[in-house]
Amino acid sequence: YGKYPVFVDGLIHDMNEVVRASLVNGRDPTLSTTARNHGSLAFDADRGLFERVQDPAAVVRHPGPAVVLTTSGMFEGRAVQYLASLGSDPKNLFLAVGYQADGSIGRRLLDGERRFELGSTTVEVAARVEQQ
């Protein structure tokens, strides 16, 4: 679907299912009908609009351009795996769409820091980092 594959990771998939279920079973007949007839309003794996991530390492190995949607968690947790694997490529973009608390990796990235110790690995981030 579209120009690039879209991978959905983490709670985004779960939240999408909660929204879909509440719309299908909701009080608004128009939204309920739309949700029943068109699947999820945001993402629909059955229609091939996205692929749910089972293994983040497989996404990182994917050849060519792709879009990865994951909860940022202030770039802690799963998002940091993508940062460690994909952050060194200046062609990549990490877009933070939520709050990034002071001291978090996300805030430090937005403030311009580009070198991080992640466990026993030093990560140099050359990718663009922006906040929406």
Accessible surface in RSA format (square Angstrom, percent):
REM  Atomic radii and reference values for relative SASA: ProtOr
REM  Chains: A
REM  Algorithm: Lee & Richards
REM  Probe-radius: 1.40
REM  Slices: 20
REM RES _ NUM      All-atoms   Total-Side   Main-Chain    Non-polar    All polar
REM                ABS   REL    ABS   REL    ABS   REL    ABS   REL    ABS   REL
RES TYR A   1   188.63  88.1 129.89  73.9  58.75 152.9  95.00  71.4  93.64 115.4
RES GLY A   2    70.64  87.1   0.00   N/A  70.64  87.1  36.03  98.9  34.61  77.5
RES LYS A   3   172.78  84.3 133.01  81.6  39.77  94.7  90.52  81.5  82.26  87.6
RES TYR A   4    86.77  40.5  79.94  45.5   6.82  17.8  53.33  40.1  33.44  41.2
RES PRO A   5    54.76  39.9  43.62  39.8  11.14  40.5  54.05  44.6   0.71   4.4
RES VAL A   6    35.26  23.2  31.02  28.1   4.25  10.2  31.02  27.0   4.25  11.5
RES PHE A   7    12.86   6.4  12.86   8.0   0.00   0.0  12.86   7.8   0.00   0.0
RES VAL A   8     0.09   0.1   0.05   0.0   0.04   0.1   0.05   0.0   0.04   0.1
RES ASP A   9     2.49   1.7   1.84   1.8   0.65   1.5   0.65   1.5   1.84   1.8
RES GLY A  10    28.55  35.2   0.00   N/A  28.55  35.2  22.38  61.4   6.18  13.8
RES LEU A  11   108.28  60.3 107.74  77.1   0.53   1.3 107.75  75.7   0.53   1.4
RES ILE A  12    42.56  24.2  38.46  28.7   4.09   9.9  41.36  29.8   1.20   3.3
RES HIS A  13    24.94  13.6  24.39  17.0   0.55   1.4  13.74  14.2  11.20  13.0
RES ASP A  14    59.71  41.8  56.46  56.2   3.25   7.7  23.05  54.3  36.66  36.6
RES MET A  15   109.94  56.9 109.85  72.7   0.09   0.2  82.35  70.0  27.60  36.6
RES ASN A  16    11.11   7.7   5.43   5.2   5.68  13.7   6.96  16.7   4.16   4.0
RES GLU A  17    64.45  37.0  62.64  47.4   1.81   4.3  32.39  62.7  32.06  26.2
RES VAL A  18    91.92  60.5  86.88  78.6   5.04  12.2  90.82  78.9   1.10   3.0
RES VAL A  19    72.62  47.8  72.04  65.2   0.58   1.4  72.62  63.1   0.00   0.0
RES ARG A  20    76.13  32.0  74.98  38.2   1.16   2.8  10.21  14.0  65.92  40.0
RES ALA A  21    40.39  37.1  38.83  59.9   1.56   3.6  40.39  56.9   0.00   0.0
RES SER A  22    66.02  55.8  51.27  68.4  14.76  34.0  47.23 100.6  18.79  26.3
RES LEU A  23    31.17  17.4  29.94  21.4   1.23   3.1  30.77  21.6   0.40   1.1
RES VAL A  24    28.78  18.9  24.60  22.3   4.18  10.1  24.60  21.4   4.18  11.3
RES ASN A  25   120.57  83.1  86.85  83.9  33.71  81.2  33.40  80.4  87.16  84.2
RES GLY A  26    35.17  43.4   0.00   N/A  35.17  43.4  18.04  49.5  17.13  38.4
RES ARG A  27   240.08 100.8 208.85 106.5  31.23  74.4  87.94 120.2 152.14  92.2
RES ASP A  28    68.43  47.9  61.23  60.9   7.20  17.0  26.29  61.9  42.13  42.0
RES PRO A  29   100.64  73.3  93.91  85.6   6.73  24.5 100.31  82.8   0.33   2.0
RES THR A  30   100.05  71.2  92.99  94.3   7.06  16.8  65.35  87.8  34.70  52.5
RES LEU A  31    74.00  41.2  74.00  52.9   0.00   0.0  74.00  52.0   0.00   0.0
RES SER A  32     5.67   4.8   5.67   7.6   0.00   0.0   5.57  11.9   0.10   0.1
RES THR A  33    62.67  44.6  62.61  63.5   0.05   0.1  45.55  61.2  17.12  25.9
RES THR A  34    45.18  32.1  43.73  44.3   1.45   3.5  26.01  34.9  19.17  29.0
RES ALA A  35     1.26   1.2   0.12   0.2   1.14   2.6   0.12   0.2   1.14   3.0
RES ARG A  36   139.69  58.6 108.45  55.3  31.24  74.4  53.95  73.7  85.74  52.0
RES ASN A  37    93.55  64.5  70.36  68.0  23.19  55.8  16.49  39.7  77.06  74.5
RES HIS A  38    92.45  50.5  90.53  62.9   1.92   4.9  57.10  58.8  35.35  41.1
RES GLY A  39    22.67  28.0   0.00   N/A  22.67  28.0  19.41  53.3   3.26   7.3
RES SER A  40    12.47  10.5   3.28   4.4   9.19  21.2   2.55   5.4   9.92  13.9
RES LEU A  41    89.89  50.1  54.38  38.9  35.51  89.3  57.30  40.2  32.59  87.7
RES ALA A  42    65.19  59.9  36.21  55.9  28.97  65.9  44.86  63.2  20.33  53.9
RES PHE A  43    45.23  22.6  43.53  27.0   1.71   4.4  43.82  26.6   1.41   4.0
RES ASP A  44    13.73   9.6  11.23  11.2   2.49   5.9   3.38   7.9  10.35  10.3
RES ALA A  45    49.94  45.9  31.63  48.8  18.30  41.6  31.79  44.8  18.15  48.1
RES ASP A  46   144.56 101.3 106.04 105.5  38.51  91.1  34.09  80.2 110.47 110.2
RES ARG A  47   127.03  53.3  95.90  48.9  31.13  74.1  41.33  56.5  85.70  51.9
RES GLY A  48    45.58  56.2   0.00   N/A  45.58  56.2  31.24  85.7  14.34  32.1
RES LEU A  49    48.34  26.9  41.49  29.7   6.85  17.2  41.56  29.2   6.78  18.3
RES PHE A  50    15.57   7.8   3.66   2.3  11.91  31.0   8.76   5.3   6.81  19.5
RES GLU A  51   108.00  62.0 104.07  78.7   3.92   9.3  36.04  69.7  71.96  58.7
RES ARG A  52    96.16  40.4  87.15  44.4   9.01  21.5  18.54  25.3  77.62  47.0
RES VAL A  53    12.94   8.5   0.06   0.1  12.88  31.0   2.88   2.5  10.07  27.3
RES GLN A  54   152.36  85.2 118.79  86.8  33.57  79.9  59.41 126.5  92.95  70.5
RES ASP A  55    65.16  45.6  61.85  61.6   3.31   7.8  26.57  62.5  38.59  38.5
RES PRO A  56    23.61  17.2  23.55  21.5   0.06   0.2  23.61  19.5   0.00   0.0
RES ALA A  57    49.29  45.3  40.94  63.2   8.35  19.0  46.70  65.8   2.59   6.9
RES ALA A  58    46.01  42.3  37.47  57.8   8.54  19.4  38.17  53.8   7.83  20.8
RES VAL A  59    13.35   8.8   6.58   6.0   6.78  16.3   7.48   6.5   5.87  15.9
RES VAL A  60    44.55  29.3  30.18  27.3  14.37  34.6  30.35  26.4  14.20  38.5
RES ARG A  61   163.85  68.8 137.79  70.2  26.07  62.1  78.14 106.8  85.71  51.9
RES HIS A  62    59.21  32.4  41.92  29.1  17.29  44.2  32.00  33.0  27.20  31.7
RES PRO A  63   111.60  81.3  95.18  86.8  16.42  59.7 104.41  86.2   7.19  44.7
RES GLY A  64    55.00  67.8   0.00   N/A  55.00  67.8  29.79  81.8  25.21  56.5
RES PRO A  65    88.35  64.4  74.19  67.6  14.16  51.5  85.60  70.7   2.75  17.1
RES ALA A  66    40.77  37.5   8.31  12.8  32.46  73.8   8.39  11.8  32.38  85.8
RES VAL A  67    61.45  40.4  57.94  52.5   3.51   8.5  61.45  53.4   0.00   0.0
RES VAL A  68    43.68  28.7  17.92  16.2  25.76  62.1  17.92  15.6  25.76  69.9
RES LEU A  69    58.94  32.8  57.06  40.8   1.88   4.7  58.94  41.4   0.00   0.0
RES THR A  70    33.05  23.5  14.34  14.5  18.71  44.6  14.14  19.0  18.91  28.6
RES THR A  71    59.06  42.0  50.59  51.3   8.46  20.2  40.47  54.4  18.59  28.1
RES SER A  72    24.66  20.8  17.57  23.4   7.09  16.3   9.64  20.5  15.02  21.0
RES GLY A  73    43.76  54.0   0.00   N/A  43.76  54.0  35.82  98.3   7.94  17.8
RES MET A  74    65.76  34.1  65.21  43.2   0.55   1.3  64.85  55.1   0.91   1.2
RES PHE A  75     7.27   3.6   7.27   4.5   0.00   0.0   7.27   4.4   0.00   0.0
RES GLU A  76    82.27  47.2  75.85  57.4   6.41  15.3  40.03  77.4  42.24  34.5
RES GLY A  77    52.70  65.0   0.00   N/A  52.70  65.0  42.14 115.6  10.56  23.7
RES ARG A  78    94.75  39.8  87.50  44.6   7.26  17.3  40.56  55.4  54.19  32.8
RES ALA A  79     4.28   3.9   3.41   5.3   0.87   2.0   3.47   4.9   0.82   2.2
RES VAL A  80    28.78  18.9  28.68  26.0   0.10   0.2  28.68  24.9   0.10   0.3
RES GLN A  81    86.38  48.3  81.17  59.3   5.21  12.4  33.58  71.5  52.80  40.0
RES TYR A  82     5.93   2.8   5.93   3.4   0.00   0.0   5.93   4.5   0.00   0.0
RES LEU A  83     0.00   0.0   0.00   0.0   0.00   0.0   0.00   0.0   0.00   0.0
RES ALA A  84    45.90  42.2  25.29  39.0  20.61  46.9  25.53  35.9  20.38  54.0
RES SER A  85    56.77  48.0  28.61  38.2  28.16  64.9  10.82  23.0  45.95  64.4
RES LEU A  86    47.24  26.3  45.84  32.8   1.41   3.5  47.24  33.2   0.00   0.0
RES GLY A  87     0.00   0.0   0.00   N/A   0.00   0.0   0.00   0.0   0.00   0.0
RES SER A  88    73.00  61.7  60.56  80.8  12.44  28.7  33.87  72.1  39.13  54.8
RES ASP A  89    49.01  34.3  45.59  45.4   3.42   8.1  19.24  45.3  29.77  29.7
RES PRO A  90    91.49  66.7  77.90  71.0  13.59  49.4  78.26  64.6  13.23  82.2
RES LYS A  91   180.03  87.8 143.04  87.8  36.99  88.1  94.36  84.9  85.68  91.3
RES ASN A  92    42.28  29.2  38.95  37.6   3.33   8.0   9.52  22.9  32.76  31.7
RES LEU A  93    77.16  43.0  48.20  34.5  28.97  72.8  48.20  33.8  28.97  78.0
RES PHE A  94    23.98  12.0  21.33  13.2   2.65   6.9  23.98  14.5   0.00   0.0
RES LEU A  95    77.92  43.4  53.85  38.5  24.07  60.5  53.85  37.8  24.07  64.8
RES ALA A  96     0.05   0.1   0.00   0.0   0.05   0.1   0.05   0.1   0.00   0.0
RES VAL A  97   109.68  72.2  83.41  75.5  26.27  63.3  83.59  72.6  26.09  70.8
RES GLY A  98    31.65  39.0   0.00   N/A  31.65  39.0  31.33  86.0   0.32   0.7
RES TYR A  99   166.13  77.6 144.93  82.5  21.20  55.2 116.70  87.7  49.42  60.9
RES GLN A 100     1.52   0.9   0.06   0.0   1.47   3.5   0.00   0.0   1.52   1.2
RES ALA A 101    29.48  27.1  29.48  45.5   0.00   0.0  29.48  41.5   0.00   0.0
RES ASP A 102   128.33  89.9 105.46 105.0  22.86  54.1  36.47  85.8  91.86  91.6
RES GLY A 103    58.09  71.6   0.00   N/A  58.09  71.6  34.82  95.6  23.27  52.1
RES SER A 104    13.56  11.5   6.86   9.2   6.70  15.4  12.64  26.9   0.92   1.3
RES ILE A 105    14.59   8.3  14.53  10.8   0.06   0.1  14.53  10.5   0.06   0.2
RES GLY A 106     0.00   0.0   0.00   N/A   0.00   0.0   0.00   0.0   0.00   0.0
RES ARG A 107    57.73  24.2  57.73  29.4   0.00   0.0  12.02  16.4  45.72  27.7
RES ARG A 108    80.35  33.7  78.67  40.1   1.68   4.0  26.37  36.0  53.98  32.7
RES LEU A 109     0.44   0.2   0.00   0.0   0.44   1.1   0.00   0.0   0.44   1.2
RES LEU A 110    43.57  24.3  11.97   8.6  31.60  79.4  14.10   9.9  29.47  79.3
RES ASP A 111   103.11  72.2  65.24  64.9  37.87  89.5  30.64  72.1  72.47  72.3
RES GLY A 112    45.95  56.7   0.00   N/A  45.95  56.7  27.16  74.5  18.79  42.1
RES GLU A 113    68.41  39.3  57.14  43.2  11.27  26.8  34.04  65.8  34.38  28.1
RES ARG A 114    79.03  33.2  74.14  37.8   4.89  11.6  39.23  53.6  39.81  24.1
RES ARG A 115   139.97  58.8 131.49  67.0   8.49  20.2  48.16  65.8  91.81  55.6
RES PHE A 116     3.09   1.5   1.17   0.7   1.91   5.0   3.09   1.9   0.00   0.0
RES GLU A 117   114.84  65.9  90.52  68.5  24.32  57.9  59.74 115.6  55.10  45.0
RES LEU A 118    32.97  18.4  21.07  15.1  11.91  29.9  25.36  17.8   7.62  20.5
RES GLY A 119    78.80  97.2   0.00   N/A  78.80  97.2  46.29 127.0  32.51  72.8
RES SER A 120   122.97 103.9  78.86 105.2  44.11 101.6  55.86 118.9  67.11  94.0
RES THR A 121    75.71  53.8  71.78  72.8   3.93   9.4  46.23  62.1  29.48  44.6
RES THR A 122    56.78  40.4  33.37  33.8  23.41  55.8  17.62  23.7  39.16  59.2
RES VAL A 123     8.04   5.3   5.25   4.8   2.79   6.7   8.04   7.0   0.00   0.0
RES GLU A 124    89.12  51.2  84.23  63.7   4.89  11.6  54.09 104.6  35.03  28.6
RES VAL A 125     7.02   4.6   0.00   0.0   7.02  16.9   0.57   0.5   6.45  17.5
RES ALA A 126    55.27  50.8  31.76  49.0  23.51  53.5  40.60  57.2  14.67  38.9
RES ALA A 127     2.26   2.1   0.00   0.0   2.26   5.2   0.00   0.0   2.26   6.0
RES ARG A 128   134.10  56.3 128.53  65.5   5.58  13.3  60.47  82.6  73.63  44.6
RES VAL A 129    17.34  11.4   0.00   0.0  17.34  41.8   0.00   0.0  17.34  47.0
RES GLU A 130    76.76  44.1  72.97  55.2   3.79   9.0  29.89  57.8  46.87  38.3
RES GLN A 131    83.29  46.6  52.60  38.4  30.69  73.1  19.72  42.0  63.57  48.2
RES GLN A 132   150.72  84.3 105.81  77.3  44.91 106.9  49.44 105.2 101.27  76.8
END  Absolute sums over single chains surface
CHAIN  1 A     8268.9       6309.0       1959.8       4676.4       3592.4
END  Absolute sums over all chains
TOTAL          8268.9       6309.0       1959.8       4676.4       3592.4
